[in-house]
């Protein structure tokens, strides 16, 4: 059996749509990852992520639920505090199942990421160039740079060779960061997609 997107088998874990919602605490950032119900609203919790701050090598661990009794996957930077650090995605047994990194030069104008997993090589960029530029200019304006503004930025990850969308992340309106993530390509493993989706929030300012 082949996947609709090509001649390769679907990934071991496929979730075509899910939601990511951030929780902020003093020393730890936490994220809820939930499936999408048939009505398009957030449903069952399928992963609970935790990012400890002030670590020399960025790491986010995903657990099966809020009890944190079972670690199911994670991602970790290869380098220390590097704005263009490469990050590996690991399954629960410590095997690398994917990879992503930020293109530092391209991101000075428009945030750009590389994403790779078995059968998938994609580049993700902010969809709206005007908002990308406005976000950067806003940060340099005296006084205004310290004013919180809920810019809505969306990312599309596409295959450079064909332009087909592999994954999209849509930031939703709200005080807490929340994202609606769709994965139309079944070759992209959910664990890699969820890691990238959380990184778009946790590492975006890096």
N, C-alpha and C positions, 0 to 999 in steps of 0.2 A: 504494500500500500504506500502511495506517495502522498506528500502534502500538497495542498492547493497552490502553495507558493513556489513549488519547484519539485525536483526529483529526490530530495532528501527526506528522511523520516522526520516527523515532528519531534521536538525536544522531549526529554523525559517528563518534564513538568510544564504544562501549558495552561496559562490563565489569560484569556483574551482581553479581559478588562478588570482593573482593580483600582482601589482608591488608597491614597497615602495621606495620612493626617499627622501633623506634628504635635507633640506635647513638649513644653519647655519647663525644665526644672533648673535649679541653681547650678548643678555640676554635670548634668546629663541631659542630652537631647533624646527624646523617645519618639518613635513613629509607629502608628497603627497601620497595618496593611489589611484591607478588607476586600472581599469579592464584591462584584456588582450583582444586585438582585435583578430579577426580570424586569422590574419597574425602573431600573437604572439608578437606584439608590444604594448606598453602602450596605453591605450585608455582613456575612460571617467574618470574624477575625481569622486570618490565615497566617499572619506573622506579626511579631512584635519586635521592633528594632531598638537598639540602644547605642548611642554614640557618646563615649566619654570624652569630655573636653580636656584640653591641656596635655594631650599625648603627643609625643614626638613623631610617631608614625600613626597617621589617621587610620582608625579602625571602627567599623560598625558591625555589630553582631545581631543576627536575627534569630529569635526564639519562636517556638511553636505557639506560645501564648504568654500572657502577662506574668505567669508564675516563674518564667525563665528557667524551667526545669530541664528543657531540652533545647540545645543549640542546633539549629537546622541549616544555617548557612551564614556567610559573613563576607565582608570585603576588607582588604587591608592595603595600605600604600606600601610600595616597595622602597620609597625614599622617605627621608625625614622632612616634614614641613616644606615641601616643594610645591610651588604653584602649578607645576605641570607634572606632578607625580603620577606614576603609573600605579593602578590599583588592580589587584587580582581578586576574583570572586571564588570562594571556596565552598564546597558542599559540607555537610555535617561531618564527613570523615577527613577533611583537610585536603581534598583533591581540588585542584584548580579547574573550574568549569567555565570561566569567562574572564574578561579583562576590559578595563576602560581607562582612558586618560584624557586630560584636557589639553587642547591645542593652545598653548599660551599666547603665541603671536596673533593668531586669528581671533582669540577671545578678547583682545584689547578693544576690538570694535563690536564684536558679536560673539557671544559665548559659543564655543565649538568643542565638541567631544568626539573621541573615537570610541567605538563599542565593538567588541569582538567576542564571539562564542562559536562553538561548533556549527558550521553551516551559515554563520552570520558575520558579516563585516559591514559596519554602518558608521555614518558620520551624523552627529546630531548638532543642530543649530537652533538658536532662538528664531522663531518664525517671523517675528515682526522686527525688521531692522530699525525702524524709527523708534520703537520703544527701547530697544537695546541701546541705542545712542543716547536717548533721553535719560535712561537709568544712570549711565556713566556721567553725563553732564551734570545731572542733579547732585551727585555726590561731591562735585567740586565747587558748587555754588556756596559761598559763605552763608552760614546760618541754615540755609535750606538743606544742606547736606546732612544735618542732624535731625531733620524732620522725617518721621516715618511716613512713607507713601506706599500704599499697596499696589505696586506695579504688577500687572498681570502679564507674565511672560510664559510663552508656550514653546515647547521643543518638538521638533520632528527629527527622527532618526531615519535616514534613507540609505539605500544601497547606492554607492557612487556610480556603479556600472549601469544601473537601470533606473534609478530615481524612485523605486518603489519604497513605500513607507514600511519600516520594520516596527517602529514604536513611536508613540506620541504621548507627550505629557502636557496636560492643560492645568494651569494654576487656577484655582477657584477663588472667588471673592470671599474674604473673611479675615478676622483678626489673626487667627492661627493659620499657618501655611497648610494648604490642603491641595491635593492634586488628583485629577482624573486621568488615569493612564490606560491607553489602549495598545494592544499588541496584535496587529493583524497578521503578522508572520508567525506561524506555529513552530518555526525552527528556533525561535528565541526562547530559551528556558526562562520560566517565571523567576527563578532565583537570580538570574543575571539581570532581567528586566527590573525586578524590585530593587536590586542593589543600585542600578543606574538611576532609577526614579528617586530613591532616597538621597543619592549623591548629588542630584541636581539641586536639592535644597541644602543639604549639610555642607557641601563643598563649593557651592556656587560663588561665594565671596572670596574664595582662595585665589 
